Amino acid sequence: MHQIAANIAAVRARIEAACAAAGRPRDAVRLLPVSKTRPSSDVLVAYDAGCRRFGENKAQDARAKAAELAGTPGLEWVMIGHLQSNKARLVAEFASEFQALDSVPLAAELDRRLHATGRTLDVLIQVNSSGEASKSGLPPQDVVAFAARLRPFDALRVRGLMTLALPAPDPAPVAACFARMLDAQRALRDAAVPGQTYDELSMGMSGDFELAIAHGATVVRIGTAIFGRRPAATASAPRGR
Ligand SMILES: *Cc1c(COP(=O)(O)O)cnc(C)c1O
């Protein structure tokens, strides 16, 4: 078996065990393999292991891979990194989901580009749950007001929230980040924007996904544990471009 396929099997088993430990059904959590910096050939190995959606953080790289793999049925691209408005056109063309929405001007630009192409885009609002200055995303207390301002943008389907937790070795501060996400989701639901349930919580990466599942994650974004270590230059660049 290819190493990537073996890693996917191992990660799936760990997700299943974490769901069982949390008393959640296995299908409550989706695996999003993060293929950023990886060649299309690696994406195809994961595809053969049953993966269809892949996370990328740089619009141009993702666009190039999408073009290379255009003949692959059912393949979808999920943008997980900070996006500048001047890349909105690219993302509107090929992505099926964008997990790092954190500004109204960007939402407006994506909506405009999507209307031009006749597409819609699933989006998650990125929340800065750790309070680190280096992280993108909205402060948790701003999420409800932000979501209300997205209502005019009808090509965007707001599915929920995304975060990167504190990269801490001790689980307590990491768990506190995830707990803040559940609070933000609850506040959103209480604010009751019609037609929105904000079901998705994208949280948990290679180092902390079991803890995230224990705290209600519905999507875990896994790069290193599937594809191996990334080149040093991009290994710690979650803001992306
Ligand atoms: C790179 C990246 C991941 C995957 O991180 P790993 O630690 O390699 O699993 C998840 N989320 C975001 C936003 C990323 O940029």
The ligand as an ORCA input file, in Angstrom:
! r2SCAN-3c Opt
* xyz 0 1
  C      -1.841     23.589      6.661
  C      -3.143     23.740      7.312
  C      -3.767     22.651      7.941
  C      -3.133     21.272      8.053
  O      -2.166     21.291      9.054
  P      -1.419     19.943      9.534
  O      -0.882     20.304     10.870
  O      -0.369     19.663      8.527
  O      -2.428     18.867      9.600
  C      -5.020     22.860      8.488
  N      -5.622     24.055      8.424
  C      -5.071     25.115      7.831
  C      -5.808     26.403      7.786
  C      -3.807     25.001      7.255
  O      -3.260     26.077      6.660
*
